[in-house]
Each structure stands twice: as C-alpha cells, then as structure tokens.
Amino acid sequence: METHLPDTYSKEEQEEIERRHRLLIDAWQTRKEAQDLAEVDEAFYFAVEAHKDQRRRTGEPYIYHPIEVATIAAHDIGLGRTSIICALLHDVVEDTKYTLDDLRERFGDKVAKVVDGLTKFDAMDDAESIQAENFKKIISSLSYDTRVVLIKLSDRLHNMRTLDSMPKHKQLKIASETAYLYAPLAYRLGLHSIKIELEDLALKYTNPTIYENIRKRKDEVREQRLHELHDFAAPVMEALEKAGVKARTVIKERSVNSVWKRMMDKELAFEDLYGSFIVRFVTDSPKEQERIDCWKIYALLTNCYRPYTKKLKDWISFPKANGYESLHAVVMGQTGNWVEVQIRSERMDEIAEKGFAAYYKYKTDNQTESGFDEWLKKAQNLISNDSNNAIEFVDSFKLDLFSDEISVFTPRGQMIPLPKGATVLDFAYSIHSEIGDHSIAANVNSHLAQLDQVLRTGDRVEVITSEAQHPQEKWFEFLVTATAKSRLKSGIKEYRRTFREAGEKKYEEIMQKLGLEASKANRNQVMAVEKLTSAVDFYYQVATGKIDERIIRDVLKPQSGSANFVRYLTFGLLGNKEKEETPSITSSGEFDFNVSTCCNPIPGDDVIAFNFPGEPLQIHRSDCPKAIQLSSRYGNNIVKAKWQPKSEIAFLGELKITALDTAGLLNRMTNVLSNEMHLNLHALHMEAKNDLVEASLSLYVHNTKELDDLIGKLSHLKDVQKVIRKTNNEGK
C-alpha cells in the first residue's frame, strides 16, 4: 500500500493532509482494530492519489473535501469503517479516471455499491429535473443501504460550510436545495445537530441580512442570558442531588434559523422572544429507569418554578417518528422571563443529536418497532411504488415523509401517524383504499365531521362509508398525503373503468351520426383537445355526457374560424407552458420581469431570479418558500440578479398592524402615510376584536428603506402595539 503523498502537493499541503488524516482517525468512535485501521488507511491514500491533480475553487487540494466528509460521518453521525472508506472515495468515480469496477476490485462490492449510490447523474436532456433525479437516486438507497444517505448528508454539510467561494447564483441554488430537501431529511433521520447547521447555513445565503441581524443580536445578549440560566439551573440541580437523581445541565443556544422561524410564527421581535436559549437536564439512568427519572426531574423543576402547563410536551410517551424522545416544558424563571426546559436521559440525548446511528446502537433484538422503523418502512414503500417522474417523487417524498406529524387513533385505539394538516379522508385512505373510496363522513371524537376536516393529535376517528359512494376528482383538493392521492387516483380509474362499455357504445353512435369512423386516431384527436391521457377517462366522459356530439364534431369537423378552433389552439399553448409559476430579476439592462405576489419583493430585499425560455424574468425574495422549492428543482435556471434602482417605479408592500381600539387611530395612520411619507395606499382592512384593532395595509413603496421608515413611524404612533411586514406566502 502506497503511503507517500504525491509531489503535486506542496510540503505545507502534505503536512495539512496528514494532520486531517489524524483528526479523522481521532473522530472515529466505533471499533478500530488493526485490520480496520489498515483498510481505512488504504482508502485514504488511494483517494489522495486519485484526486492529486484536482483543486477546489479556493485553490486548496480537492482531497480536503473527502477527508472532511469522512470526518463528519465518523464524528457527527458516529459511522464506522465501511462508511468512512466510502466517504473518502465518494467522488472518485465522478471526478477521476477510476471506475466502479476499479473500486469493486480493490475495496469490495459493498463499498462499490455505496459509492455508486453517491455518484451523481451526468447532465440530462431535461436539465430542469437533474436535481430531482439525483435526489431521487440518493433517497432510493434507503431501500438497500442507509449509509448512502448519511454520507450524502455529510457531503452536503461540508459543501455548505465552504459555500463562500461559490458565485451568488450557485449559492442560492445549493442553499435552497439544502433548505428544501437535505435539512428535512437530516431531521427525519434524527440528525439534529446536522439539521440545524444546514438550516442556519441555508439562511445565511438565502437571506444574509436577516441572518446577520439575528446573529448579532444573539451575540449581544449571550453573556447575560448564560449567567441568568446558570442561576436558574442551580436550585434545580441542588434539589436533584438531595433526591438522589444523577443529572447534568446543558445550556443550549437556539440556531439563528430557529430563532427567525419563531419570530415569524409568533410575530415577535427578538427581545420579546423567550426560548432563544434552552436549559437541558440530562439524567444518567439505566434504560428501565430513565422515564421515571425524567418525570422526577420535571416534578422537582416545578417545585422550584411555576410551569406554563399548556406548553408541556411529552415526547417520551409518544416519541417522534425520527426516534426523538424528551420532555419539553416552559417555566417562569426568577427574573420574570419564561424559560424553555428539556428533560431527557443520556441515551435520549445521544439519539437526539446523532439520530439513526445512535438509535441502532441502543436497539435490542426484542425491542418493538419505533416510529423511526415505521418511517423507514414508509420511505421504502414509497420508493418501491414511485412514479417515473423525479419531480413528482421528490414532492411526494417531502409531502408524506418530511412533514411534521400528528397521531390520531382508530376506534380500537390503534395509533395512526399522519402528516400535519391531514384530513379525515387522508385518514380513511391510510386505513385502506376501499374505505377511502366509499367514505361519506366520519365521527371525530364522537362528533360528525366532513371528509375535508383537518385532524389534530389525539383525535379518535371512525370513518362512515357507503357502497353508493364513489371516489371523486374534487377530493384531491383536500387531500394532503401522497399515499391518499395515489389511492384516490387508482380508485377513480377503477370506478371510471366500469363505464367503458357504455362509453364505447355511445361513442360509436355519435361517430355514426356524424358520418365518421370510430377509430383510435379520431378518438386520440379528441383526447388531445380535451387534455385527456387515458382511454378510460375518455369513455367515462362520453358515457356521462361530459364529451358530447357537439364537442366531437367541433374537433373533427371544425368550421373555419370557429370559436372551438381557437379553443384548441389555446389549449395547445397552455400545454406547452405547464411550468409552475416562477420568480426572478436581472443584473443589468431592460428586461421583462414579473414581481411575485406570494412574497412581494421590493428593491432592497435579497432576491432570486429564474430564467425560463419564452417567459419573463420573475422576482421572488430569496427566502420565499416558493422560491426555495423552485430552486431545489430548477437550479440551472437561476440567474445572477440585483435590483436596478429606478425611483419612478413603485412596488406593493404589505403591513400588519395591531393597535388599541381608540378614537382617531385611522386618522393618525393615514396622516403618516399621506402627509409625512407621501405614499399611495392600495388597500386597507381593519377589524376590531376585544378592544384591539388588527389592520392589514397594502401600499406602494420604492424600496425597503422607505418601508422600514414607515414601519418605524407607525410603530411610534399612540396606541399602536406592533407593526410587521407580511407576505402572502404560506410555504405551499
């Protein structure tokens, strides 16, 4: 085995490579026998040689990257020998002269298969779906080896840590894809530390202004908050010691992204937000005793401080699908501030931080399947039943398997996990296709409920069915899960198939009357105009009268200049533009562009642009959920963009104002708008509730500075409690 470093590296670089090699070995936490070390060293020097002529954009040796990926896999996830070898070799096939056969011959089938799963597809004809195709390939590895996904997350984390060297449009593409796909994947695999770092780094590039502002505010309060929380924990630890409960205290700082989400969800300023720091009590208890000790800690905590009982969350009795277990509580501290507390065992803490690998470290042969096992089965089932369309696969995977979960119950007490927002009909289809197809209503907690009612954790659901009921197209509007949508689609197809004989007979009668042949060619022409892709749907629509003699005649025997011929052309054009609504802006010159209404970007906002052939450029705020979704799909369509200041152009901004319901409030607000700021009002809606007024205000501004000035002036008005900028985007 070659152990010397190639001459293409300078002496300083050789020393740095060896230093990183030693750090990798130190980070390796699992078994390290002589044979294991020898195999990892062989892969290390093989990778060093394979990448000897490659450099990263920074000018550093490329080999730094696979070494760091292997170190993350070993230290942050706790993976062992085979995974470390695969991480070191993960870019060899993609970027060097070596092939999978070379790796298979030298390192074995298992290593070759994992590296194959990590190797990206080459450029494809449909460049827009290349990201989705590569993500689908990674996810599909869950059906045969989860190490592929875990190493890919390590790879993505290191790429995000070194994203500064990339151009802006590449940063937006990679950061958006990370926020939309890879951070949720890390969460579902229980990799909490990796998940929060990926989210923070994604926010750093999608909304750098917000990221820097919150980071600075956290720096300003850190010392004071740490001092307060150490004082807060002291009497609890004293009580635990007297009670004989072994525990340690950890003060955790919420990530920038987590703080930002809470600020937006609760519509609070940073200084009004509790929970930016968390006190965690971790008990060192044997597994059979840990639940009892966690509840003992909670009892002693609430002896010291008054709890906010509605905020108690018991993830010990009902662990999350990713294996997460913990008690969450909120209590009033001695300084008059609410304090967020987490209580867990050492085992729970390791699983919470390292997820998948730690879960299987502690799992015993006779242990019942957890939510994580069930999630993995759902993922494997979705993979085995997926469509050929990669974008549909990614959307389905995210919808069903990345969403926050609720737990509902059957009449016999069986717990059914569903994505948050799931409806009665989602529940029905999760039980069985036949139940979903024939659902008419449900009893939810002994109250009659419609099929579109959204369920909540703890609901007890009994579905009411009827043989006279049949699956309907309109049901798609209130289904959330991809499983239910797939089963509804199959149910509709089966139901419509029963109309085929009647439809064929009626079609032949119409064609005979028109003097035309009832051929497949004529049928397909009508199907094209009606945008139907299935003969089953065609004959169903003929049988039920939705396609009648007039429609068939107008397609097959059109009159010159007829309205229906225009209709045909219109459908043809629409059929060629079945892209989702997209956003953008441009770097210089005069361009056609559309300003997205979902997030209403204005000059001064960080924005992202997409360029689709034949369409105007469109503009989104770079942290807009819709833009992040599009970036994860169509990263190659992102263009470099910045605002070209034009003082004569105004953009729509929206504010939400909360104030006391007092006389003269509206007059004071409009005076600021018209007389002080000279702004044009677009719309104003006010509603009074319990002595408070909530106002929604939309107006035209030229840039973010003008909007910020307005927010400042309105905030200082008498009786005004809060003014925030709002968007229409709900992340859909």
C-alpha positions in Angstrom: 0.0 0.0 0.0 1.4 3.4 -1.1 1.6 5.7 1.9 3.6 8.6 0.5 1.9 11.8 -0.7 2.2 12.8 -4.4 4.6 15.6 -5.3 1.7 17.7 -6.7 1.1 18.8 -3.1 3.4 21.3 -1.5 5.2 20.4 1.7 2.7 22.6 3.7 -0.2 20.8 2.0 1.2 17.4 2.7 1.5 18.3 6.3 -2.1 19.6 6.4 -3.3 16.4 4.7 -1.6 14.2 7.3 -3.0 16.5 10.1 -6.5 16.0 8.8 -5.8 12.3 8.5 -5.0 12.1 12.2 -8.1 14.1 13.1 -10.2 11.7 11.1 -8.8 8.7 13.0 -9.4 10.5 16.3 -13.0 11.3 15.3 -13.7 7.6 14.5 -15.7 6.4 17.5 -16.6 2.8 16.6 -14.3 -0.3 16.6 -10.8 0.5 15.5 -8.8 -2.8 15.3 -5.6 -3.1 13.3 -7.4 -4.5 10.2 -10.0 -1.7 10.3 -7.3 1.0 10.5 -5.3 -0.6 7.7 -8.4 -0.7 5.4 -9.2 3.0 6.1 -5.6 4.0 5.5 -5.6 2.2 2.2 -8.8 4.1 1.1 -7.2 7.3 2.4 -4.0 7.1 0.3 -6.0 5.8 -2.7 -8.2 8.9 -2.6 -5.2 11.2 -2.1 -3.6 9.7 -5.2 -6.8 9.8 -7.3 -7.5 13.5 -6.5 -3.9 14.6 -6.7 -4.4 16.9 -9.7 -7.7 18.4 -8.5 -8.2 21.7 -6.7 -11.2 23.3 -5.1 -12.4 26.7 -6.2 -10.5 28.2 -3.3 -7.2 26.7 -4.7 -7.0 24.2 -1.9 -6.3 20.5 -2.7 -9.6 18.7 -3.5 -8.7 15.9 -1.2 -9.5 18.1 1.8 -13.2 17.7 0.9 -13.5 13.9 1.1 -11.4 13.8 4.3 -13.8 16.3 5.9 -16.8 14.4 4.7 -15.4 11.2 6.3 -14.7 13.1 9.5 -18.3 14.4 9.7 -19.6 10.9 9.1 -17.3 9.5 11.8 -17.7 12.2 14.4 -21.1 13.8 13.9 -23.0 10.7 12.9 -20.9 8.0 14.5 -20.4 5.8 11.4 -17.7 3.1 11.2 -15.1 1.6 8.9 -17.1 0.9 5.7 -18.8 4.3 5.8 -15.5 6.1 6.4 -14.0 4.3 3.4 -17.0 5.2 1.2 -16.9 8.8 2.3 -13.2 9.1 1.4 -13.9 7.5 -2.0 -17.3 9.2 -2.7 -16.1 11.5 -5.5 -13.5 9.2 -7.1 -15.8 7.7 -9.8 -17.5 11.0 -10.6 -14.3 13.1 -10.8 -11.3 10.9 -11.6 -10.2 8.2 -14.1 -11.2 5.4 -11.7 -14.3 3.3 -12.3 -16.7 1.4 -10.1 -15.1 -1.8 -11.3 -11.7 -0.4 -10.0 -13.3 0.2 -6.6 -15.1 -3.1 -6.5 -11.8 -5.0 -7.3 -9.9 -3.1 -4.6 -12.4 -2.5 -1.9 -15.3 -5.0 -2.5 -18.9 -5.0 -3.7 -20.3 -3.2 -0.6 -18.1 -0.2 -1.0 -18.7 0.0 -4.8 -22.5 -0.1 -4.3 -22.5 2.7 -1.8 -20.2 4.9 -3.9 -22.4 4.2 -6.9 -25.4 5.5 -4.9 -23.4 8.7 -4.2 -22.4 9.3 -7.8 -24.5 12.0 -9.5 -26.1 11.5 -12.9 -24.4 13.2 -15.8 -26.2 16.2 -17.5 -29.5 15.1 -18.9 -31.8 16.4 -21.7 -34.3 17.6 -19.1 -31.8 19.7 -17.2 -34.6 21.1 -15.0 -35.1 17.7 -13.4 -31.4 16.8 -12.9 -31.5 17.9 -9.2 -34.7 15.9 -8.6 -33.2 12.9 -10.4 -30.0 13.0 -8.2 -32.1 13.4 -5.0 -34.3 10.5 -6.0 -31.2 8.3 -6.6 -29.9 9.2 -3.1 -33.3 8.6 -1.4 -33.8 5.3 -3.3 -30.7 4.0 -1.4 -32.9 3.8 1.7 -34.2 0.6 0.2 -30.8 -1.1 0.3 -28.3 0.8 2.4 -29.0 3.9 4.5 -25.2 4.7 4.6 -25.6 6.3 1.2 -28.0 8.9 2.6 -25.9 9.5 5.8 -22.7 10.1 3.8 -24.6 12.4 1.3 -25.7 14.5 4.3 -22.1 14.7 5.5 -21.1 15.7 2.0 -23.8 18.4 1.8 -22.8 19.8 5.2 -19.2 20.2 4.2 -20.2 21.8 0.9 -22.4 24.3 2.8 -19.6 25.1 5.2 -17.4 26.0 2.2 -20.1 27.8 0.1 -18.5 31.2 0.4 -16.2 30.5 -2.6 -19.1 29.9 -5.0 -20.8 32.6 -7.1 -24.0 34.0 -5.8 -26.4 32.1 -8.1 -24.7 28.8 -7.2 -25.0 29.7 -3.5 -28.7 30.3 -3.9 -29.2 27.0 -5.8 -27.3 24.9 -3.3 -28.7 26.7 -0.2 -32.3 26.5 -1.4 -32.0 22.8 -2.3 -30.4 22.3 1.2 -33.3 24.0 3.0 -36.0 22.3 0.9 -34.6 18.7 0.9 -31.5 18.0 2.8 -32.3 19.7 6.2 -35.7 18.0 6.4 -34.0 14.7 5.5 -31.5 15.1 8.3 -34.4 15.9 10.7 -36.2 12.7 9.7 -33.1 10.7 10.3 -32.8 12.2 13.8 -29.6 14.1 12.9 -30.5 17.2 15.0 -27.1 18.9 15.0 -26.6 18.4 11.3 -30.2 19.6 10.6 -29.8 22.9 12.5 -26.4 23.6 11.0 -27.8 23.0 7.5 -30.7 25.3 8.1 -28.5 28.0 9.5 -26.1 27.9 6.6 -29.0 27.9 4.1 -30.5 31.0 5.7 -27.1 32.7 5.6 -27.2 32.5 1.8 -30.9 32.9 1.1 -31.4 35.8 3.5 -28.0 37.1 4.6 -29.4 40.4 6.1 -31.8 38.5 8.4 -29.1 36.0 9.3 -26.5 38.7 10.2 -29.0 40.8 12.2 -30.1 37.8 14.4 -26.6 36.5 14.8 -25.5 39.9 16.1 -28.5 40.2 18.5 -27.7 36.8 19.9 -24.0 37.8 20.4 -25.2 40.9 22.3 -27.4 39.0 24.8 -25.4 35.8 25.1 -23.3 36.6 28.2 -26.3 37.9 30.2 -28.6 35.0 29.3 -26.0 32.4 30.1 -25.5 34.0 33.5 -29.3 34.1 34.1 -29.8 30.5 33.1 -26.9 29.2 35.2 -28.5 30.9 38.2 -31.9 29.4 37.1 -30.5 25.8 37.0 -28.7 25.9 40.3 -31.7 25.3 42.7 -33.0 22.6 40.4 -29.6 20.8 40.5 -29.5 21.2 44.3 -32.9 19.6 44.6 -31.9 16.7 42.2 -28.8 16.0 44.3 -30.9 15.8 47.5 -33.3 13.4 45.8 -30.5 11.2 44.6 -31.2 11.8 40.9 -27.9 11.9 38.8 -28.1 14.5 36.1 -26.1 17.2 34.3 -27.1 20.6 33.0 -26.6 21.8 29.5 -27.5 25.3 28.2 -28.2 25.1 24.5 -28.5 28.1 22.2 -31.1 28.0 19.5 -29.9 28.4 16.0 -30.3 31.6 14.0 -32.8 29.9 11.7 -34.8 28.5 14.6 -35.0 32.0 16.2 -36.1 33.5 12.9 -38.9 30.9 12.5 -40.2 31.5 16.0 -40.1 35.3 15.5 -42.1 34.9 12.3 -44.6 32.4 13.7 -45.2 34.3 16.8 -44.9 37.8 15.2 -42.5 38.9 17.9 -39.3 41.0 18.0 -36.1 39.3 19.1 -36.2 40.9 22.6 -39.8 39.7 23.2 -39.0 36.0 22.3 -38.3 33.5 25.1 -36.6 30.3 24.2 -33.7 31.6 22.2 -31.7 29.7 24.9 -32.7 26.4 26.4 -31.9 24.7 29.7 -31.5 20.9 29.3 -31.4 18.5 32.2 -29.9 15.1 31.2 -30.2 12.2 33.6 -27.7 9.3 33.7 -30.1 6.5 34.2 -30.4 2.9 33.1 -33.0 2.4 30.3 -35.6 0.8 32.6 -35.4 3.8 35.0 -35.0 6.7 32.6 -38.7 7.6 32.2 -39.3 7.7 35.9 -36.2 9.8 36.5 -37.2 12.3 33.7 -40.6 12.8 35.4 -38.9 13.2 38.8 -36.8 16.0 37.3 -40.0 17.6 36.0 -41.6 17.3 39.4 -38.6 18.9 41.2 -38.3 21.6 38.4 -42.0 22.6 39.0 -41.4 22.7 42.8 -38.8 25.4 42.1 -40.6 27.3 39.3 -44.2 27.8 38.2 -44.9 25.9 34.9 -46.8 27.0 31.8 -48.8 23.8 31.7 -50.2 24.2 28.2 -46.6 24.1 26.9 -45.7 20.7 28.3 -44.9 18.3 25.5 -44.4 14.6 26.3 -42.1 13.2 23.6 -41.2 10.3 25.9 -44.6 8.6 26.0 -45.0 9.4 22.3 -41.6 9.6 20.6 -41.3 11.4 17.3 -41.1 9.4 14.0 -37.3 10.1 13.9 -36.8 8.4 17.3 -36.6 11.7 19.3 -37.6 11.4 23.0 -37.7 14.3 25.5 -39.9 16.2 27.9 -40.3 19.9 26.9 -41.6 22.3 29.5 -41.8 26.1 29.9 -41.5 27.7 33.4 -41.3 31.2 34.8 -37.7 32.0 35.9 -36.6 34.2 38.8 -36.0 37.2 36.5 -39.7 37.2 35.3 -38.8 35.6 31.9 -40.2 32.3 30.6 -37.5 29.6 30.3 -37.7 26.7 28.0 -36.5 23.4 29.5 -35.8 20.0 28.0 -35.5 16.8 30.1 -34.1 13.6 28.8 -31.7 10.7 29.5 -28.2 10.2 28.2 -29.5 7.7 25.7 -32.2 10.0 24.5 -29.7 12.8 24.2 -27.4 10.8 22.0 -30.2 9.7 19.8 -31.5 13.3 19.6 -28.1 14.5 18.4 -26.8 11.7 16.3 -30.1 10.1 15.2 -30.1 7.0 13.1 -26.7 5.5 14.0 -27.3 6.1 17.8 -30.8 4.6 17.6 -29.5 1.3 16.2 -26.6 1.4 18.7 -29.2 1.1 21.5 -31.8 -1.0 19.8 -32.2 -4.5 21.2 -33.5 -7.6 19.3 -36.7 -7.9 21.3 -37.5 -4.2 21.1 -40.8 -3.3 19.4 -40.6 -1.2 16.3 -40.4 2.6 16.9 -41.6 5.5 14.9 -38.3 5.5 13.1 -38.7 1.9 11.9 -42.2 2.8 10.7 -40.9 5.9 8.9 -38.2 3.9 7.2 -40.8 1.3 6.0 -43.0 4.1 4.7 -40.0 5.5 2.8 -39.1 2.2 1.4 -42.7 1.6 0.3 -42.8 5.0 -1.4 -39.6 4.2 -3.2 -40.9 0.8 -4.4 -44.2 2.4 -5.7 -42.8 5.6 -7.1 -43.6 7.1 -10.5 -41.0 7.6 -13.2 -41.3 11.4 -12.7 -38.5 12.5 -10.4 -40.1 15.8 -9.5 -43.3 14.0 -8.6 -41.3 11.6 -6.5 -39.5 14.4 -4.6 -42.7 16.3 -4.0 -44.4 13.1 -2.7 -41.5 12.2 -0.5 -41.4 15.7 1.0 -45.1 15.8 1.5 -45.5 12.4 3.1 -42.2 11.9 4.9 -40.8 15.3 5.8 -43.9 17.0 7.2 -44.4 17.4 11.0 -46.6 14.5 12.2 -49.8 14.2 14.2 -51.0 11.0 15.9 -54.7 10.0 15.6 -56.5 6.9 16.8 -58.9 4.3 15.3 -62.0 3.3 17.4 -60.0 0.4 18.7 -57.1 2.6 19.9 -54.6 1.9 17.2 -52.4 4.9 16.7 -52.1 6.2 13.1 -49.3 8.7 12.3 -50.2 11.3 9.6 -48.6 14.5 8.3 -49.7 17.7 9.9 -52.7 19.1 8.0 -54.1 15.7 7.1 -57.8 15.3 6.8 -60.5 12.8 7.6 -60.2 11.5 4.0 -56.4 11.1 4.4 -57.0 9.0 7.4 -59.6 6.9 5.6 -57.2 6.1 2.7 -54.4 5.4 5.2 -56.5 2.6 6.6 -57.5 1.0 3.2 -58.2 2.1 -0.3 -61.8 0.6 -0.1 -62.6 2.7 3.0 -61.3 5.8 1.3 -63.2 5.2 -1.9 -66.5 4.7 -0.1 -66.1 7.4 2.6 -69.0 9.8 3.2 -68.2 11.3 6.6 -66.6 10.4 10.0 -67.2 10.6 13.7 -64.3 12.5 15.1 -64.3 12.4 18.9 -68.0 11.3 18.7 -68.9 14.4 16.6 -70.0 14.2 12.9 -67.2 15.5 10.6 -66.9 16.1 6.9 -64.3 14.4 4.8 -62.2 17.7 4.5 -62.0 18.3 8.3 -58.3 18.7 9.4 -57.4 16.3 12.1 -55.3 17.0 15.3 -53.2 14.9 17.5 -55.3 12.8 19.8 -58.4 12.7 17.6 -60.3 9.4 17.6 -61.7 8.8 14.1 -64.4 6.4 12.9 -65.0 6.6 9.2 -68.5 6.3 7.9 -68.8 4.5 4.5 -71.5 3.8 1.9 -71.5 1.4 -1.0 -73.3 4.1 -3.0 -70.3 6.4 -2.6 -67.6 6.6 -5.3 -64.2 8.4 -5.5 -64.4 11.9 -6.9 -62.0 14.3 -8.6 -62.8 17.1 -6.2 -61.4 15.1 -3.3 -57.9 15.9 -4.5 -58.5 19.5 -3.2 -58.4 18.5 0.4 -56.0 15.5 0.4 -52.5 16.1 1.9 -50.7 12.8 1.7 -49.3 11.4 -1.5 -50.4 7.9 -0.4 -54.1 9.1 -0.3 -53.7 10.9 -3.6 -52.3 7.8 -5.3 -55.0 5.6 -3.9 -57.7 8.1 -4.9 -56.3 8.2 -8.4 -56.4 4.4 -8.7 -59.9 4.4 -7.2 -61.2 7.0 -9.8 -59.6 4.9 -12.6 -61.3 1.7 -11.4 -64.6 3.5 -11.0 -64.4 5.0 -14.5 -63.4 1.7 -16.0 -67.0 0.4 -15.2 -68.3 3.0 -17.7 -66.1 1.8 -20.6 -68.7 -0.4 -22.3 -71.4 2.2 -22.2 -68.9 4.9 -23.3 -67.7 2.8 -26.3 -71.3 2.2 -27.4 -72.2 5.9 -27.1 -69.0 7.0 -29.0 -69.8 4.6 -31.9 -73.4 6.1 -32.0 -72.1 9.7 -32.2 -69.5 8.9 -34.8 -72.1 7.0 -36.9 -74.4 10.0 -36.7 -71.5 12.4 -37.8 -70.5 10.0 -40.6 -67.1 9.5 -39.2 -65.1 6.3 -38.3 -64.9 5.4 -34.6 -61.2 4.9 -34.9 -58.4 5.3 -32.4 -56.9 8.1 -34.4 -60.1 10.2 -34.2 -60.5 9.3 -30.5 -56.9 10.4 -29.8 -57.5 13.7 -31.6 -60.5 14.5 -29.3 -58.5 13.3 -26.3 -55.7 15.7 -27.2 -58.0 18.7 -27.3 -59.7 17.7 -24.1 -56.3 17.1 -22.4 -57.1 13.5 -21.6 -54.3 11.0 -21.4 -56.3 7.8 -20.7 -58.9 6.0 -22.8 -60.6 5.1 -19.6 -61.2 8.8 -18.9 -62.4 9.4 -22.4 -65.1 6.7 -22.4 -66.2 7.8 -18.9 -66.7 11.4 -20.1 -68.6 10.2 -23.2 -70.8 7.9 -21.1 -71.6 10.6 -18.6 -72.2 13.3 -21.3 -69.2 15.5 -20.5 -67.9 14.8 -24.0 -70.9 15.1 -26.4 -71.7 15.2 -30.0 -71.0 18.9 -30.3 -67.5 18.7 -28.8 -66.6 15.8 -31.0 -68.0 17.5 -34.1 -66.1 20.7 -33.4 -62.8 18.9 -33.1 -63.1 16.5 -36.0 -65.2 18.7 -38.4 -64.3 22.3 -37.4 -65.8 25.3 -39.1 -63.4 27.8 -40.5 -62.7 30.5 -37.8 -64.9 28.7 -35.3 -64.6 29.5 -31.6 -63.7 25.9 -30.8 -60.7 26.0 -33.2 -59.5 29.0 -31.2 -60.1 26.9 -28.1 -58.0 24.1 -29.5 -55.1 26.5 -30.2 -55.4 28.0 -26.7 -55.1 24.5 -25.1 -52.1 23.8 -27.3 -50.3 26.9 -26.0 -51.2 26.1 -22.4 -50.0 22.6 -22.8 -46.5 23.9 -23.7 -46.4 26.1 -20.6 -47.1 23.7 -17.9 -44.3 25.0 -15.7 -45.1 26.3 -12.2 -45.3 29.9 -11.6 -41.7 31.1 -11.1 -39.8 34.2 -9.8 -36.9 36.4 -10.9 -34.9 39.6 -11.6 -31.9 40.7 -13.7 -28.4 42.1 -13.4 -28.4 44.9 -15.9 -30.3 46.3 -18.9 -34.0 46.4 -19.6 -35.8 43.1 -19.2 -39.4 41.9 -18.9 -40.0 40.6 -15.4 -42.8 39.7 -13.1 -42.9 40.5 -9.4 -44.1 37.5 -7.5 -47.3 38.2 -5.5 -46.6 35.4 -3.0 -43.8 37.4 -1.2 -44.0 40.9 -2.8 -40.2 41.6 -3.1 -39.2 45.3 -3.3 -35.8 46.9 -4.0 -33.5 46.3 -1.1 -34.7 42.8 -0.5 -32.4 39.8 -1.2 -33.9 38.4 -4.3 -33.6 35.3 -6.5 -34.2 35.1 -10.3 -35.2 32.3 -12.7 -34.9 32.4 -16.4 -37.3 30.1 -18.3 -37.2 30.2 -22.1 -40.0 32.2 -23.6 -41.2 33.6 -20.2 -40.5 37.0 -18.5 -38.0 37.0 -15.7 -39.8 36.9 -12.3 -38.7 38.1 -8.9 -39.0 36.4 -5.5 -37.5 37.2 -2.2 -34.7 34.7 -1.8 -36.1 33.2 1.4 -39.6 32.8 0.0 -40.7 29.1 0.4 -41.9 29.1 -3.2 -38.6 30.3 -4.4 -36.7 27.7 -2.3 -38.9 25.0 -3.7 -38.3 26.1 -7.3 -34.5 26.4 -6.7 -34.5 22.8 -5.5 -36.0 21.8 -8.8 -34.7 24.2 -11.4 -31.3 25.3 -10.0 -29.9 25.6 -13.5 -32.4 28.3 -14.3 -31.2 30.7 -11.6 -29.5 33.8 -13.0 -27.4 36.4 -11.3 -29.6 39.2 -10.1 -29.6 42.5 -8.4 -32.0 45.4 -8.3 -31.5 48.3 -10.8 -32.7 51.3 -8.8 -35.4 53.3 -10.6 -37.0 55.9 -8.4 -40.1 56.2 -10.6 -41.2 52.5 -10.1 -43.2 51.6 -7.0 -43.8 48.1 -5.6 -46.5 46.7 -3.5 -45.7 46.3 0.2 -47.9 44.9 2.9 -48.1 45.6 6.7 -49.9 44.1 9.6 -50.7 46.5 12.4 -52.0 45.7 15.9 -53.3 48.6 18.0 -55.6 49.5 20.8 -59.2 50.3 19.6 -59.2 54.1 20.3 -60.7 57.1 18.6 -58.6 58.8 15.9 -56.4 55.7 15.2 -57.2 55.6 11.5 -56.6 59.3 11.1 -53.2 59.1 12.7 -52.2 56.2 10.5 -53.4 57.9 7.2 -51.7 61.1 8.2 -48.3 59.3 8.4 -49.0 57.7 5.0 -50.2 60.7 3.1 -48.8 63.8 4.8 -45.5 62.6 6.2 -44.4 59.8 3.8 -46.4 60.8 0.7 -47.2 57.2 -0.2 -50.1 55.8 -2.2 -52.4 53.5 -0.4 -53.6 50.4 -2.3 -55.9 48.7 0.2 -56.8 48.9 3.9 -58.8 46.5 6.0 -59.4 47.0 9.8 -61.2 44.7 12.3 -61.8 45.3 16.0 -61.7 42.4 18.5 -61.8 42.7 22.3 -60.5 46.3 22.4 -57.8 45.6 19.8 -57.7 46.5 16.2 -55.9 44.4 13.5 -55.3 46.3 10.3 -53.9 44.9 7.0 -52.4 47.7 4.9 -51.0 47.4 1.4 -49.3 50.4 -0.3 -46.8 51.3 -2.9 -43.2 51.9 -1.9 -39.9 52.3 -3.8 -37.5 50.3 -1.7 -37.1 48.5 1.7 -35.7 51.7 3.3 -38.9 53.5 2.6 -40.9 50.6 4.0 -38.7 50.4 7.1 -39.1 54.1 7.7 -42.9 53.8 7.5 -42.8 50.8 10.0 -40.8 53.0 12.4 -43.2 55.9 12.2 -46.3 53.8 12.6 -44.8 51.9 15.5 -44.3 55.1 17.4 -47.9 56.2 17.0 -50.1 56.4 20.1 -51.8 53.1 20.9 -50.0 51.1 18.2 -48.7 47.9 19.7 -47.0 46.2 16.8 -46.2 46.7 13.1 -44.8 43.9 10.9 -44.2 43.4 7.2 -46.2 40.4 5.9 -46.3 38.2 2.8 -49.0 36.1 1.3 -46.7 33.1 1.1 -47.6 30.2 3.4 -44.9 27.9 2.2 -47.1 25.9 -0.2 
